[in-house]
């Protein structure tokens, strides 16, 4: 059987890059957490950063002449075309994370699921709204009622929390 060579492209840096950014963010915010959370989270963050660096150097080594001779705008356009859905879903996730502290868990989670399932053409709007409601309620029951984890609060969530 013939040995195939591994192809590395600039687009291969997207997922390791996101992992590296998450790792850097975690290392920045880890202060004040229990020791085990700092230790395990810090170790995982460092691994994510190292994986990004390995992927970066593999792209550079495998594409020495090509990679450096192509303009940056062409590289970014290539990455955008190749990873369009991943980039859009990452933007939806970032929007969800930004909105959850403003509008609370219920609203942010519901709209995140509805928008994501609509984008992925899971079904019509009515079906996507049902799925959004079910996912939001299951998350609430799992995290808030069973695991006793406080969810990000807004006015509605604070009222529901007062009932239980």
C-alpha positions in Angstrom: 0.0 0.0 0.0 1.4 3.4 -0.9 2.1 5.8 1.8 0.1 9.0 1.5 1.6 12.3 2.6 -0.4 14.4 5.0 -1.6 17.7 3.5 -1.5 20.7 5.8 -3.3 23.9 4.8 -3.8 27.3 6.5 -7.4 26.3 7.2 -6.2 23.6 9.4 -5.2 26.2 12.0 -8.8 27.3 12.6 -9.9 24.7 15.2 -6.5 24.6 17.0 -6.6 28.4 17.0 -10.0 28.4 18.7 -8.7 26.0 21.2 -5.7 28.2 21.9 -7.9 31.2 22.4 -10.1 29.4 24.8 -7.0 28.1 26.6 -5.6 31.7 26.9 -8.9 33.0 28.1 -9.1 30.2 30.7 -5.6 30.9 32.0 -6.5 34.6 32.2 -9.6 33.9 34.3 -8.5 30.9 36.4 -7.6 33.0 39.4 -9.9 32.4 42.4 -11.0 28.9 41.3 -10.3 25.8 43.5 -6.9 24.3 43.1 -8.1 21.2 41.1 -10.0 23.4 38.6 -6.8 25.6 38.2 -4.6 22.5 37.8 -6.7 20.5 35.4 -8.0 23.5 33.4 -4.6 25.0 33.3 -3.0 21.7 32.0 -5.7 21.4 29.4 -5.3 25.0 28.3 -1.5 24.5 28.0 -2.1 21.4 25.9 -4.5 23.4 23.6 -1.9 26.1 23.1 0.8 23.5 22.3 -1.4 21.8 19.8 -2.0 25.1 18.0 1.8 25.7 17.9 2.4 22.2 16.5 -0.3 22.7 13.9 1.1 26.2 13.0 4.6 24.8 12.5 3.3 21.8 10.5 1.5 24.3 8.1 4.7 26.3 7.7 6.9 23.2 7.1 4.6 21.5 4.6 3.9 24.7 2.7 7.2 26.5 2.8 7.2 28.2 -0.6 3.4 28.2 -1.2 2.4 29.4 2.2 4.7 32.4 2.3 4.2 33.4 -1.4 0.4 33.6 -1.2 -1.1 36.9 -0.1 -2.8 37.1 3.3 -6.2 38.0 1.7 -6.1 34.9 -0.5 -5.3 32.8 2.5 -8.2 34.3 4.5 -10.6 33.9 1.6 -9.5 30.2 1.3 -10.1 29.6 5.0 -13.5 31.4 4.8 -14.7 29.3 1.9 -13.5 26.0 3.3 -14.8 26.6 6.8 -17.8 28.7 6.2 -20.2 26.7 8.3 -17.8 26.4 11.2 -17.1 30.1 11.2 -20.8 30.9 11.2 -21.6 28.4 14.0 -18.7 29.8 16.0 -20.1 33.3 15.5 -23.5 32.0 16.7 -21.8 30.5 19.8 -19.9 33.7 20.5 -23.2 35.7 20.3 -24.8 33.2 22.7 -22.0 33.5 25.2 -22.2 37.3 24.9 -26.0 37.4 25.3 -26.4 34.9 28.1 -25.2 37.3 30.8 -27.4 40.1 29.4 -30.7 38.4 28.7 -30.3 35.3 30.8 -30.2 31.5 30.2 -33.7 31.0 28.9 -33.8 33.7 26.2 -30.2 33.2 25.0 -30.5 29.4 25.0 -33.8 29.4 23.2 -32.7 31.8 20.5 -29.3 30.1 20.1 -31.0 26.7 19.4 -33.6 28.2 17.1 -31.1 30.2 15.1 -28.6 27.3 14.8 -31.2 24.7 13.8 -32.7 27.2 11.3 -29.3 27.8 9.8 -28.6 24.1 9.6 -32.1 23.6 7.9 -33.2 21.2 10.6 -36.8 22.0 10.0 -39.3 24.8 9.6 -39.5 27.6 12.1 -42.3 26.0 14.2 -40.3 22.8 14.6 -37.1 24.7 15.4 -38.9 26.7 18.1 -40.2 23.4 19.7 -36.7 22.0 19.7 -35.4 25.3 21.2 -37.9 25.1 24.0 -37.2 21.5 24.7 -33.4 22.0 24.8 -33.8 25.0 27.0 -36.1 23.2 29.5 -33.9 20.1 29.6 -30.8 22.3 30.3 -32.7 24.1 33.0 -33.9 20.9 34.7 -30.4 19.3 34.4 -28.3 22.1 35.6 -30.5 24.1 37.9 -32.8 21.5 39.5 -30.5 18.4 39.5 -27.0 19.7 39.6 -27.9 22.9 41.6 -25.8 25.1 39.3 -26.8 28.7 39.2 -27.7 29.8 35.7 -27.0 33.4 34.4 -29.9 35.4 35.7 -32.2 38.0 34.2 -35.5 39.2 35.5 -37.5 36.1 34.4 -34.9 33.6 35.6 -34.8 35.4 39.0 -38.6 35.0 39.3 -38.5 31.3 38.4 -35.6 30.7 40.9 -37.7 32.3 43.6 -40.5 29.7 43.1 -38.2 26.8 43.7 
